[in-house]
């Protein structure tokens, strides 16, 4: 595995640097984390490798294995891995990141309006591949998968100090690579294995100017205070979430597909013909052909009789095993099975208990995300920030609203409105609703003041005869 010190030892000669970049890419493709990530991406894409490559075999009398091209061969891939990854990412990051009020506008200007989308993409790639990389690119974040980025770590402290992003449409197309370093980045290309510098090293932040004579030109540039690519690990073990689950997913797929194959094969009728020992294979084949086409056949031998039979496939043991594997998968993945809280009226306590394994797993993942944000904000120059994550959960809405209403006399109105709308799934409307309520209250107070003023004015004029020219008399 190539390291940052290996890159430094190469020096500034472009020929040697290009050789180093190509060697680093090739070595990265041979690492365990890259190989696991390739397989995990297939499982996430519903292309489970084991079941797709499975072949049914027959064995001859001599023990030689030959492909079985006659019986059913269904290949049904489950999507457990995608469900687990999607559930964890959406539970923690589905509502985005909430920045503190002090740094909210600064974060939006530095990371862009689509930062929540990019962070979800980064989190998904980190869970699938074990690690993913966020590149702070001036005013937004780009996401690199571990299958397209070869990191170069420091041998002394393990920090990411450089890296190579690479891509190639197909084996017969050019290979492109970008070497990212602390002091800038360089683009390379290999056309038919011939290396070439596509663009010389340049700073990350370019300063442009436009003149009528020269048009747009680069006149200066600068770099970031630290390396602008930050790794996000998917878990403290620093490995793909597929590790430990793949064998159970494969077992589930094989049993389910095998069950379907047996049912398909058993749906066919087979025949036994008694007292027809003179029939050879050709005669039996003709008999089956007649039964399939004409639906009737003549047995010419005296006393011969044909009987149809069907098979019943045992299923109880397979159903029990499939249910057991599914339950074990959810337990080992620390995921939430919606079936656990889908039946009947479930209390908030039961819902919270069902979410506890997923919450614990997301707690670990949240620490990884916070470490990533520490590195990213350091690059962007955003210090002393605070972020919170609002987790997406199934709730008993009626019970939540009732609890809030019960304590309404002891709570602030803004808090009550925000909590009730959040429970109803309209938390984004809380600010507008509070402003509307304040405006209505102000209008009611204004009307009340006007009515009181009118009543006071009317009370002062009561009993006065306007024709007395100021000489009022007490009414009798």
ABEGO torsion letter per residue (X at the ends): XBBAAAAAAAEABAAAAAAAAAAAAAAAAABAAAAAAAAAAAAAAGBBAAAAABBBBBBBAAGBBBBBAABBBBBBBBAAAAAAAAAAAAAAAAAEBBBBAAAAAAAAAAAEAAAAAAAAAAAAAAAAAGBBBBBBBGABBBBBBAAABBBBBBAAAGBBABBBBBBBABAABBBBBBBBBAAEBBBBBBBGGBBBBABBBBBABBBBBBBAAAEBBBABBBBBABBABBBBBABAAGBBAABGAAAAAAAAAAAAAAAAAAAAAAABBBBBBBGAAABBAAAAAAAAAAAAAAGBBBBABBGBBBBBBBBBBBAAAAAAAAAAAAAAAAAAAGBBBAAAAABEBBBAAAAAAAAAAAAAAAAAAAAAAAAAAAAAAAAAGBBGBBBBBBBBBBBBAAAAAAAAAAAAAABBAAAAAAAAAAAAGAAAAAAAAAAAAAAAAAAAAAAAAAAAAAAAAAAAABGBBAAAGGBBBBBX
